[in-house]
Amino acid sequence: MEIIKMLSRRTVLAALAGLSSVAVPSASAQSQTAKLLLVHGRGQANLDPQELKAAWIETLTRGAQAIGMHIPENLDVEFPYYGDELQRFVDQANLPLTGEIKAHGGSGQDDDFLAFQSDVAQSMREQTGITDTQVLYEYGKNARPKGPLNWEWVQAILAAIDKHSGGMSQSAIEQFTRDVYLYTRYPAVRSTIDAVVRRALTANKTVVVGHSLGSVVAYNVLHDAGQGINVPLFVTVGSPLGIRAIRDQLAPISYPSGVKDWFNAFDTRDVVALFPLDEQSFPVNPPIRNFPGVRNHTDNRHGIAGYLDNREVARTILMAVGS
């Protein structure tokens, strides 16, 4: 779902070469420029972390160029990669998606996961304006009681979102909810992934950008880090933190004490990020700055390439790192 459309080999290598060949900055330049820490989302297993990092940087560069800005030559960029670790947990958990339950004759469902998936799907349905009629059409002439533990009812909601929201597919939503469920409900998953990101977070001045599930991971790491960090800006893009079922797994929520400013950008058509992080969906103090003006150009309206090249997102990040 969130796999980045990869650049040509030549473009990727050129981006990496540019990063590795910059001159060593002076001490004064180092003190003025923050490190940039990029936290990816799900769907990145079996990919090259260096190529992914180069793709993010190239996309941010495109956004910078659109507003006459540039990425500082001395910028230290960290890209903690946990894609393979997450996939390992997915394989071990073997949680059946609703489509897989149907394929296997309705066996093997996990009630706790199904209830979680139903809660997420219901939130998406309400925010996208999917009607009862549209869901009932997908449910068909099914005599079973409708409810969160009826996998056919959950599947009908997801199918209606797929058909009428014009963005993410049913399969992609199911995979997303499974991966978020594993991260938020399984301590071993959370601690393993958090450790990967936490190793890249030091006491040095650092701007943190989290995409999709990566925004959940980044929030949790920053929240647990307390005041031992120096984060002038935390940027979340395509974030699902406003979805009740996800937010409640992180309770009690609060503003990370080491973060000076939090900027949340989203596309109002992105079914993962339909909820702004405001006083209703993510009540923290000080309030989070929300920017709903992104028009994500990726096929599912959720991809990182459609967020980082947005002019306001790029401007906000580059101002914070000292461009």
Stockholm file with secondary structure:
# STOCKHOLM 1.0

chainA/1-323         MEIIKMLSRRTVLAALAGLSSVAVPSASAQSQTAKLLLVHGRGQANLDPQELKAAWIETLTRGAQAIGMHIPENLDVEFPYYGDELQRFVDQANLPLTGEIKAHGGSGQDDDFLAFQSDVAQSMREQTGITDTQVLYEYGKNARPKGPLNWEWVQAILAAIDKHSGGMSQSAIEQFTRDVYLYTRYPAVRSTIDAVVRRALTANKTVVVGHSLGSVVAYNVLHDAGQGINVPLFVTVGSPLGIRAIRDQLAPISYPSGVKDWFNAFDTRDVVALFPLDEQSFPVNPPIRNFPGVRNHTDNRHGIAGYLDNREVARTILMAVGS
#=GR chainA/1-323 SS CCCCCCCCHHHHHHHHHHHHTCCCCCHHHHHHSCEEEEECCSSCTTSCHHHHHHHHHHHHHHHHHHTTCCCCTTCCEECCCCHHHHHHHHHHHCCCCHHHHHHTTSCCCCHHHHHHHHHHHHHHHHHHTCCHHHHHHHHCSCCSCCSTTCHHHHHHHHHHHHHHHSSSCHHHHHHHHHHHHHHHHCHHHHHHHHHHHHTTCCSSEEEEEEETHHHHHHHHHHHHHTTSCEEEEEEEESCCTTSHHHHGGGCSCCCCTTBSCEEEECBTTCGGGCSCSSTTTSCCSSCCEEECBCCCCSTTSCCTHHHHTSHHHHHHHHHHHTC
#=GC SS_cons         CCCCCCCCHHHHHHHHHHHHTCCCCCHHHHHHSCEEEEECCSSCTTSCHHHHHHHHHHHHHHHHHHTTCCCCTTCCEECCCCHHHHHHHHHHHCCCCHHHHHHTTSCCCCHHHHHHHHHHHHHHHHHHTCCHHHHHHHHCSCCSCCSTTCHHHHHHHHHHHHHHHSSSCHHHHHHHHHHHHHHHHCHHHHHHHHHHHHTTCCSSEEEEEEETHHHHHHHHHHHHHTTSCEEEEEEEESCCTTSHHHHGGGCSCCCCTTBSCEEEECBTTCGGGCSCSSTTTSCCSSCCEEECBCCCCSTTSCCTHHHHTSHHHHHHHHHHHTC
//
